[in-house]
Amino acid sequence: MTEQYIRDVQLTNFRCFSNVKYNFIPQINLITGLNGTGKTSIVDAIYCLAFGRSYFVSKDSYLYKEGQTFFRLEGNVVVAGESQQIVLKSQERKQKVIEIDGVKRKKMIDHVGGVPIVCIAPSDIQLVIESSIKRRSLLDKLLCQIDKQYLQHLVNYNRLLKQRNAFLKSKPADPSLLLNTLDEQMAEPATYIHKARQEVIDKWLKLFNPIHQLITNSHEQCSFEYHSGLQTIDYLAGAIASRQKDIILCRSNFGIHKDDVNFKIEGKELKYIGSQGQIKSFLFALKMAMIAMLREIVKKEPLVLLDDIFDKLDDERVMQILTYVGSTMKSQVFITDTSAERLEEMLTKQNFSYKIIPL
């Protein structure tokens, strides 16, 4: 397993920061401070450098410091003892640029997966209670880091889907010819994506179960399952069967963009009967299993970002999580919290190496 960690990060005009630099240790880094001091900004900067985009917002412009029209991030990542500089630059009305050791990447997709990373944050509760879009996005974030072909197929499928929906909204007199062409082009990426999602869900669940049992002391039985229209019919047949409905509604109603993942506890819907603690434990186990899969496939230690996840968790669950993070994993970990006292006490008891970064 290849060790990797981020040695430092410099933020310029990023969120609430004008120009700051922070240094880290390869083990556990506790970033502490009151709400609004920039804890989440630091972990998001790390995520941006690794994944090429923010974990928390959809547009780069939301990351610009107020009154500014650009941001710049710089970090030094150590992989197997060798340092690598990553620079990410975003500016209004210009294409985002990422450079590795001074060499510009031709495409952003060439960077994704090079520094595997997983983030856990309070907003992850949307995975449970919101629409299927969030759950598909989680699947995509995992698969894009382990399969370059998946990412390319996803880009192609989404591009064609956008064309298909725009064509349907134009209400053409005879849509069959172009829809036939588009559906034939979409069949290959749709089939590849569906197969990859099904395979990764099966592996994910096997890794999830023992982790979830560990952090809940086997008190809860949780699971998840993948649902897709392509499980019962191939893409072309499904698209043709849905065509009349598509024409009436002016949008595409069949395909992998409709896939979902169903989360359950004790055989029932987690979002309806799960407590806050149960949902948080489920999400933590889900993400830890994601880390385990990245380690297994990519053969690198993923960076782990835990952003304000211990709020409203009892001490027993917090200790179980910290014990798993500190003992089982060898990843570099970043934890944000308003107070370091409780976490510091627990980490000290377990003899874990950590650094406190106060804001």
N, C-alpha and C positions, 0 to 999 in steps of 0.2 A: 504494500500500500504506500503510495507516494504522499509524503507529508507536504502540506501547503499551508501558508498563513500570510496574512497581510501585515506588513511591518509598520506601515504608516499610511496616513491619508491626509491630503491637503484639499480644503474646500475654498473655492473663490466664487463669491456671489451666488452661493448655493443656499436656498431657503433663507434661514435667518442669519447666516454667516457671511461676512464680507471677505475675510481671509484668515483662516485658521489651519493649524496642522496638529495632528494627534499621532502619538506613537503607541504601539500595542505590543503585547507579549503573545507568544504562540498558544497560550492556554486560555484562561478565562479572563475577560475584560469586563469590569462592571462600570457602566457609564451612568453616573448618578446626577441628580439635579431636580429642581422644581419643574412643574409642568411649564412648557413654553421656553425652556432654556436651550433646546436644540438636541436633545437626546436622540429623538427619532430621525432628525436630519443627518446625524452621523451614521446611523445604521443604514439609512437610505442611500447615502453617498457610497458606502461600501457595496451595497447591492447594485447600484448603478454601474460601478466600475466592473463588477463581475458579470452582470447580466446584460448591460447595455441600456437599461431603462429602469425607471423608478418602480419600486414595489407598491407604492401608495397612491400615485397619481397617474393619469393617462397621458398627460401632455407635459412636455419638457418646460413649456412656458410657465407652468405652475411652480416650477422649481427655482425660477429666477428670483434673486433677492429683490424685494420691493424697490422699484425705480430703476432696475437694471434690465438689460436685454440679452444677457448671456450668463452662463456659468461654466466653470472649469473645475474638473476633478483630477487629482493625480494621486496614485497610490503605488507602492512597491510591494509586489507579491513575491514571496519566497517559495519556490517549488523545488523539492529535492535538493535544497541547499543553494540553488541558483536564484538570484534576484531578477525580477522582471518588472519593468516600469509600465504602468497602464495610465494613459491620459484620455479623458473623455471631455469633449468640448461641444457645447450646444449654444447656438446663437439664433436670434430671430431671423426668419426667412432664409436660413441656410441649413444645409444638410448636417446632421450630427456627425461628428468625427470621433473615431477612436483610434488611438495609436498604441502600438506595443513596441517598447524600446525605440521610440522615434519613428517607427514605420507605420504608415496609415493603413488600416484595414480597408480593403476594397468594398466589402459588404459587412453589415452588422452581424449577419447570421454566421459569419466566419468566426466571430468572437464568442458567441453563446456556447457554453459548455466547457470552455477552456479553464474557467475558474468556477467549479460547481459550488452552488450556494443555496441555502434554504433559509427563509425568514418565517418567523412566527410572530404574529401581532394581534392586538385586540380586534382589528378589522376582519380577521379570519373567521369570526363568527358568521360573517356573510356567507361563507361556504355552506353553512348549515341552514340558515334561515332565508337566504335570498334565492334568486332564480338560478337555473342551470348554467347560466353564463359563467358564473364564478367557479363552478366545479369543473367545467370544461377548461377554463383558463388554468386551473391548478394542474390538470392532466397535461396540458400543453407545456407548462413551465417545467415539469419533470421530463417529459419526452424530448423536448428541445435540447435539454442538456445531455442527453445520452444517445441521441440519434439525429445526425445531421440530415439524413434523408427525410426524416419526419418533418423537420422544420421547413425544408424546401417544399415538400408536399403540402404542408399547411399554408404556406405563403401562396402557392399556386391555387389551392382550393378556394381560399378566401378572395383572391383576385377574381377568379371565375364566378364565384357566388355573387360578388358585387356587380359584375357585368350582367349576370342573369336577373338579379332583382331590378336593376335599372331598366333592363329591356322589358320586363313584365310591367313595370310602372308606366312605361311609354304606351301601353295598351295597343300593340300592333294588330293590324287586321289579320295577318296570317303568321302566328308566332312559331309554328311547328318547325320550320327549317332551321332557324337559329337555335331554338331550344334543343333540337336534336344534336346540333354541333356542340353546344355548350355542355350538354349532359354527357356526351361521349368523352369530352376532355376532362370532365370532373370525375368520371368513374374511377380512373386510376388513383388519383390522390385520395379520394374518398375511401376506396377499398384498403389502401395502405394504412391510412390513419385509423380506420376502424379496427383493423387487425392489431396494430400497435397498441391501441388503447386497451383492447381486451386482454392482450398478453401482459401489459404492465399492471392492470388492475389485479389479475390473478397473482402475480408476484408480490404486489404491494400488500394484499390482504394477508398473505403468508407471513410477511415480515411484521405487519401491524399487530396481529393477535398476541404474540408473546410480549411485545413492548407494552401494549395496553394492559395486559394482565399484570405485568410488573408494577406499573405506576398506579394501578388501582387495587393492588393486593388481591386480584382475582374476584373483586366484588361485583363487577359489571361485565355483561356480555354484549359486545358491540361488533358490528360488521358493516360492510358496504358492498354494493353491487353495481355493475355497469349496465346501462340500458341504451340501446341504439336500434333504430329502425333497420339497420343493416344486419341485425342478428337473425332476422326472419326472411329477408329478401335482399337481392343484390341491388347495388345503387341504380343501375339503369332501369331495372324493372320498377323499383320504387319511385324513381323520378317520373317515369311515364305514367304510373298509376296516380300520381299526385298532380299531374299536369293541369287538369281542368280546375282543380281547387286553386292551384297556383295562379292561373289566369284570372280567376274571379277575385282572389284576394290580393293580387299584384305582388306576391312575394313567394319565395321558395319554402315549401313546407315539409320537404323530405331531404334528409342528408345528415352528415355527421355534425353539422352545426346545430342539430336538435338533440344530440346525445346528452345523457345525464348520468350522475352517480347518486345512488340512494344510500343515505346514512341511517343505520338502525341501532337501537339499543333494546335489548331483551326482545328482539323481533318486531319492535314498533318504531315509528318514525322518530328519529332523535330530536328533530326540531320541535316536535309537539310535546314530548314528555321528558326531555333531558333537562336537568338543572344546569345552572351556570358552571358549576364545578365539573359535572359530567361532560358537558360540551367541551370545556377547556381541556380536560384530560383526553377526550377523544381526538381533538385537533392536535394536541401535542404528540400523541402516539402516531397519528396519521403523518405528521411532518417528520418525526423521528424515523419512521419506516421509509419515508422518502429519502432521508439522509443515508440510511442503510443501503438502499438500492443504488444510489449514486456511488457510494463507496464500492459496492460490489461490481458495478458495470464500468464506471469511469476509472476505477483504481486510483482515486485521489481522495484525500480527506476534505469533504465539503466545508466551507465556512458556514457557521450557524449563527443566526441573528435572532435573539429572543427579546422582542421589544415590548416591555411593560406587560408581560404575560402573567405575572404572579399576583396581580391585584385580585382580591376576592377568592384566592385559593387558600385553603387551610394549610397549616405548617406541615402536616403529613404528606399532602400531595406535593408541596414545594420541595420537601426533602427527597421524595421519590424521584422527582424530575431532576434535581441537582445531582443526586447520586448516579442516575443514569447518564447524565451529560458528562459528569466528571470521571466516572469509573469505566463506563462501557465504550464511550466515544473518545477518539483522539483528535477531534476537530478543534479548531480555534473557535471560541465561543464569545459572543458579545451579548451582554445582558444589560438592559436599561431598566432603571427603577428610580422612584422618587427618593428612596432611602436605601442606603447600603447595609444598614445595621443588621436586619434579619438575615439577608443573604450572606453577609460577611461572616456572621456567627456560624451559619450552617456550613459554609465552605471551609472555615477554619477547623471545625470539628472533623471534617472528612480529609483534612490535610491536602486540599486542592490548591494548586498554584493559581493566584489571581492578582489582577492589578485594578486599582480603583482610579477611575478618570472622572473627577468632579467637574461639574459645569457651574 
